């Protein structure tokens, strides 16, 4: 009888622990399983792995093998078998499929692959700043390849009503379970991941949870002070401008920023806009002002 080195077959040293032997067996059993491997010699290699493990996992058999080598079988019965249930080392049939092919085969038919889950779908969704602030429902439409997986097949347009969380931020992803690519053979569809992209706004600029607004004021409003209507994402509010305010000064509207775990604020930057001297009357007005005021802002 040809001597077979079971330790070499399993790729472990002779002093290997039971845990190491079991770990190596599981790896090799998966590698050479005829339903997994494309190698023509996989079935024979699979039988050798099972035979080696059946001996080395059993303390009594392993001791006899270590002592007698090829003649270790004296007084023992052994059936290496194939890769059906009788061919697995005793007590490891169910353990093999639970641990090695976890979810990979259907119960009751161990060599039939379960349907694969469909691919996840990733989309970038443009939303307005108002939509991000208020949240709410939105209907989107996107193309989807049929479940057959044939990339040459005509893509179908899919409509989906989604819910946008209040206070969502740019780059934030929303997962919609089983709304991704359909799976072939009746498998579960993949997931749809929507990455939020807040579009630039005409008036407001986001800074994390804070909102910034540049507020144009006239020279007389800045000089004398005024109460002005100021837009926010939650509607207009009245803002009192103190007399003598300068361009570039900022005022804070507390809690008027984006919602979240900590609600942001709105910062209003004052910008003094001067009327043009585009007529003789306006030219005279500025000339009289220059004579009336002894003022030089360039004190440096």
BAGU-529924 format. One record per residue (C-alpha): y, z, x; residue in three letters. Coordinates in steps of 0.001 Angstrom, whole numbers, plus 500000, padded with zeros to 6 digits. Each point is the difference from the previous one (the first is absolute). Example, Ala and Ser with C-alpha at 12.3 -4.5 7.8 and 13.67 -1.06 7.14 Angstrom:
residues 2
495500507800512300ala503440499340501370ser
//
This chain:
residues 300
500000500000500000unk503430499064501351unk502117503038500818unk503221500204498035unk502838502145501251unk501366501473496778unk502920501593501812unk501005496621501409unk499609498348496592unk502404502529498455unk502273499923503044unk499917503756500637unk498940502102503024unk496727501941499918unk501867503284499676unk502014498749496976unk500478502448497143unk498661499344496496unk503554499386498810unk500605497363502698unk496690498293499178unk500854499879496309unk503492498686500709unk498672497208502222unk497306499107497461unk502515499593497193unk502184497753502123unk497101497766501053unk498431499936496522unk503223498654498586unk500377497512502858unk496504498513499683unk499409500304496264unk498766496534498913unk502447499912497096unk502888500629502379unk499116498335503303unk499953496210500399unk497706500272503042unk496562498451499388unk498363502807501994unk501783502718498033unk497004500878497787unk497713500646502975unk502690502021501765unk500567501942496773unk496297500941499888unk500114501202503615unk503038502174499293unk498295501554496965unk496802500646501943unk501873501637502870unk502010502206497675unk496966501049497964unk498490501414503173unk503039501496501732unk501414501697496906unk496774501978499562unk499748502854502521unk496177499949500085unk499739496219500370unk502753499956502616unk498235502678502042unk496741498020499878unk501814496795500958unk501767501680502930unk496639501331501233unk497585497132499396unk502214496926499842unk498015497049498603unk497165502270498870unk502283502317498016unk498510498749496683unk496679501750500565unk499472502240496988unk503036498605498134unk500350497356497334unk502825497573500321unk501112496944498031unk503046498220501364unk500172497723496946unk502750497533499260unk503413500593498542unk498883500839496470unk499896503673498967unk496627500584501710unk501499498792503285unk502734502642500216unk499333503259501788unk498800502496497415unk502759501829498178unk502750497657501249unk499920497185497444unk502673501324497659unk501883501568502884unk500110496618501732unk501655498231497082unk502382502838499182unk501218500442503565unk499668496515501470unk500827497726497084unk502190502402498054unk501089497890497067unk498792496823501684unk496923499434497788unk499307500535496337unk497812502864498904unk496547498851498948unk500238496845502100unk500613501132503593unk500282496569501576unk502445498455497523unk503611500244501062unk502402501570497519unk502987497870498944unk502852500255502472unk503391501307498893unk502738497398499695unk502703499739502649unk503184502043499719unk503155498068499154unk503358500780501673unk503320498909498506unk503645500737500761unk501968500653496802unk503778499496499910unk501769502466497716unk503655500805499362unk501569503265501076unk500396500895496321unk496257499463499417unk499202502229502963unk502371502674498700unk498826500049496395unk496383498899500375unk498238498573496958unk497717497140499089unk500149496484501402unk497854496905499468unk498954498175503150unk498119496746500510unk497960498960503030unk497307497491500959unk496360500990500316unk496937498161501363unk497055499904497556unk497127502438500521unk497791497256501430unk501833500418503292unk500453496255500318unk503333499638501774unk500231496372498817unk499827501054496360unk503215499968498017unk501847503305500175unk500726501604496665unk503233501744499094unk499547503596498947unk502550502009498019unk500049503754500335unk502226502685498513unk500656502681502590unk501836503308500090unk502595500567502734unk500406503680500918unk503520501405499735unk501631500291503404unk497635497615501804unk501106498996503500unk499824496769501996unk496680499667501819unk498237502379497628unk496632498703498801unk498542500380496528unk496214499660499584unk498652498473496804unk496248500577499875unk497758496996499236unk502924497599499568unk499362498119503235unk497642497137500795unk497073499662497542unk496543500443501503unk497128497559499838unk496674500989498397unk501555502543497676unk501313502340502686unk503044502193499617unk503365498295500499unk502137500966502979unk503245501935499767unk503543498662499783unk502574501477502372unk503639499401499127unk502548500591502756unk503411500761498547unk502995498082501378unk503392501094498658unk502417497078499982unk503531500335501446unk502591501153497449unk503462498613499424unk501714503398500189unk497564502638501199unk498239500464503334unk496971502258500405unk499612502520502824unk496629501656499337unk500634501910496735unk503788499773500268unk502131497250498468unk503193498712501644unk502902498312498229unk503242498588501394unk502851500689497568unk503147497815500235unk503245501856499134unk503628498890499952unk502594501419502418unk501733501870497164unk496703501495498777unk499255501163503523unk503517501327500540unk500497501758496672unk496400500827499102unk498163498764496926unk496988500527497758unk497829496877500077unk496837498802498274unk497236499582502569unk496655498270499362unk496732501843500721unk496393499050499318unk500181502392497057unk503211498500498515unk503725500406500650unk501494503363500986unk503593501126500585unk500946500709503593unk503231501794500917unk501684498527503067unk502290502429501810unk503493498896500976unk500231498693503543unk496381498902500283unk499367497577502855unk497732496979500417unk496585500957501294unk499974503470498443unk496828500781498053unk499502502023496857unk496639501280498736unk498638499817496476unk497217502565500137unk496669499039498422unk501090496435499202unk497628498394502471unk496349498940499636unk497561502361498263unk497127501518501943unk498675503333501229unk503583500623501082unk502545497931498112unk502482498121502142unk503790499910499773unk502505497195499614unk502653499632502687unk503238498213499121unk501948498487502897unk503699499401499353unk501375496567500913unk503762499502499537unk500763496438498928unk503555498788500502unk501467497308497690unk500977496788501863unk503641499145500674unk499586496582498441unk503372499689498239unk503663500600500752unk499998503021497704unk496955501522501712unk501490499226503427unk503232501858499074unk497970502934498643unk498175500467503317unk503261499563501933unk501671502735497941unk496965502225500453unk500184499580503763unk503663501026499976unk499362502949497689unk497103501532501887unk500219501155503584unk496257499692500496unk497869498869502929unk496237500532499655unk499467499070503663unk501058503342501421unk497781499491503041unk
//
